[in-house]
Amino acid sequence: MYSKELGTYRKVEKATGSPREIESKVLIKGAMKLKYCQEHWDSENFKERLHEALKYNQRIWTIFQADLGRIENLLPKDLKLNLLRLSALIDRHIFSSMARPSPESLNQIININLGIAAGLGKTPEDQLEAVSD
């Protein structure tokens, strides 16, 4: 379904940095698009912006789902399953926000994107320090 986007993602990944950095940036961008919609809810073109922001986030998580389903993906099975469950939750929030839009309906997606992005932005050493604190 999103094979073109997945191919583009892989090309950019090879050219611009680590997969973690790219994924973090993409998630932050998705969160910021939604945050902009929240802050400009009553603007003239809010419906178009909201639709575009939700579709962008839907594409992000669909690409993650496709990558998690690949045989070549070396993440531990439990982590893959948890990420797939999380992506299903995001899908439900996106569809709910499409059906019944409200500024508050975007909070879950924004918070999850930023939380995952923060985790991806940390080095393994940073993560170990956070656990030991």
Secondary structure, DSSP 8 states (H G I E B T S, - for coil): --HHHHHHHHHHHHHHS-HHHHHHHHHHHHHHHHHHHHHTTTSTTHHHHHHHHHHHHHHHHHHHHHHHTSTT--S-HHHHHHHHHHHHHHHHHHHHHHHS--GGGGHHHHHHHHHHHHHHHS-HHHHHHHHH-
